[in-house]
Amino acid sequence: MANTLSLLKTGLSGLILLGLSAAFLPVSAKDGSSTSLSSLGDPRKGQRVFNRCKACHNLSAAPRTRLGPNLDNLFGKKAGTASNYKYSRALREVEFIWTEEKLDQWLLKPGAFLPGNKMSFAGIRKEQDRKDLIAYLRQSTIKKDE
């Protein structure tokens, strides 16, 4: 137990000193390419979960938005930057891109994740529902020309 605690205290540099490859460490891709959550979800079930979202969001790059922004090419996109949508100040001022991990936190409880945003949605409590939705969004919001 003491060795484990000292290893935790040393952090990444300690792991490298021990000769452990960084390839075995958890990856948190900051470019939106990580599929750590969508790989655990079922896109077919996620499509059903998306029924809660489609009144306000669409998955295309349509010139007109619904109540919320379009979700086309969501992963890897800087939050609050779609040109055809008027975001809350809170979302315009954040400095992150949409990754599966960020989206999972947002979907759990949008108001708690980013106070001051204007999305009036309570969130999705069930972890598996969020994974399924993220899997569906991952499949449905990619560029069609790729």
C-alpha positions as CSV (number, residue, x, y, z in Angstrom):
1,M,0.0,0.0,0.0
2,A,2.8,2.4,0.9
3,N,4.5,1.8,-2.5
4,T,1.2,2.5,-4.3
5,L,0.7,5.8,-2.5
6,S,4.3,6.9,-3.2
7,L,3.8,6.0,-6.8
8,L,0.6,8.1,-6.9
9,K,2.4,11.0,-5.3
10,T,5.3,10.9,-7.9
11,G,2.9,11.3,-10.8
12,L,3.7,10.8,-14.4
13,S,7.4,11.5,-14.1
14,G,7.7,8.8,-11.5
15,L,6.0,6.3,-13.8
16,I,8.5,7.2,-16.6
17,L,11.4,6.8,-14.2
18,L,10.1,3.4,-13.4
19,G,10.3,2.5,-17.0
20,L,6.6,2.2,-17.6
21,S,5.5,3.4,-21.1
22,A,3.2,6.3,-21.4
23,A,1.3,4.2,-23.9
24,F,-0.3,2.3,-21.0
25,L,-1.5,5.5,-19.3
26,P,-5.1,6.6,-19.8
27,V,-5.4,8.8,-22.8
28,S,-7.5,12.0,-22.7
29,A,-7.3,13.2,-26.3
30,K,-7.7,17.0,-26.3
31,D,-8.5,17.0,-30.0
32,G,-11.7,15.1,-29.8
33,S,-10.4,11.9,-31.3
34,S,-10.7,9.7,-28.2
35,T,-13.4,7.1,-28.4
36,S,-13.1,5.9,-24.9
37,L,-16.8,6.3,-24.1
38,S,-18.4,5.8,-27.5
39,S,-16.7,2.4,-27.8
40,L,-18.7,1.4,-24.7
41,G,-22.0,2.6,-26.1
42,D,-24.6,1.3,-28.5
43,P,-25.5,3.8,-31.3
44,R,-28.9,2.2,-31.9
45,K,-29.9,2.8,-28.3
46,G,-28.2,6.2,-28.5
47,Q,-30.5,7.2,-31.3
48,R,-33.5,6.6,-29.0
49,V,-31.8,8.7,-26.3
50,F,-31.3,11.4,-28.9
51,N,-35.1,11.7,-29.1
52,R,-34.8,13.9,-26.0
53,C,-32.4,16.2,-27.8
54,K,-33.9,16.5,-31.3
55,A,-36.5,19.1,-30.5
56,C,-33.6,21.6,-29.9
57,H,-30.7,20.1,-31.9
58,N,-30.1,18.7,-35.4
59,L,-27.1,16.7,-36.6
60,S,-26.5,18.4,-39.8
61,A,-24.9,21.7,-40.9
62,A,-28.2,23.2,-41.8
63,P,-28.1,26.9,-42.2
64,R,-30.8,27.4,-39.6
65,T,-30.6,26.1,-36.1
66,R,-33.3,24.9,-33.8
67,L,-33.4,26.2,-30.2
68,G,-29.9,24.8,-29.7
69,P,-26.9,24.7,-32.0
70,N,-26.4,22.2,-34.8
71,L,-24.3,19.3,-33.7
72,D,-22.5,18.6,-37.0
73,N,-18.8,17.8,-36.6
74,L,-19.2,18.1,-32.8
75,F,-16.1,16.2,-31.7
76,G,-12.9,18.3,-31.9
77,K,-14.9,21.6,-32.3
78,K,-14.2,24.4,-29.9
79,A,-17.2,25.0,-27.7
80,G,-19.3,28.0,-28.4
81,T,-18.1,28.7,-31.9
82,A,-20.7,27.8,-34.4
83,S,-21.2,30.9,-36.5
84,N,-25.0,30.4,-37.0
85,Y,-25.9,30.2,-33.3
86,K,-26.0,32.9,-30.5
87,Y,-24.4,31.2,-27.5
88,S,-24.6,32.2,-23.9
89,R,-21.7,34.3,-22.6
90,A,-20.6,31.3,-20.5
91,L,-20.2,29.1,-23.6
92,R,-18.6,31.8,-25.7
93,E,-15.9,32.4,-23.0
94,V,-14.9,28.7,-22.3
95,E,-11.6,27.4,-23.6
96,F,-12.2,23.8,-24.4
97,I,-13.0,21.6,-27.4
98,W,-15.7,19.0,-27.4
99,T,-14.4,15.6,-26.5
100,E,-16.3,12.6,-25.4
101,E,-15.3,13.2,-21.8
102,K,-16.4,16.8,-21.9
103,L,-19.7,15.9,-23.5
104,D,-20.3,13.2,-20.9
105,Q,-19.8,15.7,-18.1
106,W,-22.1,18.2,-20.0
107,L,-24.8,15.6,-20.6
108,L,-24.8,14.5,-16.9
109,K,-25.9,18.0,-15.7
110,P,-25.4,20.9,-18.1
111,G,-26.2,23.6,-15.5
112,A,-23.7,22.3,-13.1
113,F,-21.0,21.6,-15.7
114,L,-21.1,25.2,-17.0
115,P,-23.2,27.6,-14.9
116,G,-24.7,30.4,-16.9
117,N,-25.3,28.4,-20.1
118,K,-28.8,28.7,-21.6
119,M,-29.5,25.0,-22.2
120,S,-32.6,24.2,-20.2
121,F,-32.1,20.5,-19.9
122,A,-31.8,18.6,-16.6
123,G,-29.3,16.1,-17.9
124,I,-29.0,12.4,-18.4
125,R,-28.4,10.5,-15.2
126,K,-27.8,7.0,-16.5
127,E,-24.2,6.6,-17.4
128,Q,-25.0,3.9,-20.1
129,D,-27.6,6.2,-21.7
130,R,-24.8,8.9,-22.0
131,K,-22.4,6.4,-23.5
132,D,-25.1,5.2,-26.0
133,L,-25.9,8.8,-27.0
134,I,-22.2,9.7,-27.4
135,A,-21.8,6.6,-29.6
136,Y,-24.7,7.7,-31.7
137,L,-23.4,11.3,-31.9
138,R,-19.9,10.0,-32.8
139,Q,-21.4,8.0,-35.7
140,S,-23.9,10.6,-36.8
141,T,-22.0,13.9,-36.6
142,I,-18.8,13.1,-38.6
143,K,-18.1,14.8,-41.9
144,K,-19.8,12.8,-44.6
145,D,-17.0,13.5,-47.1
146,E,-14.4,11.6,-45.0
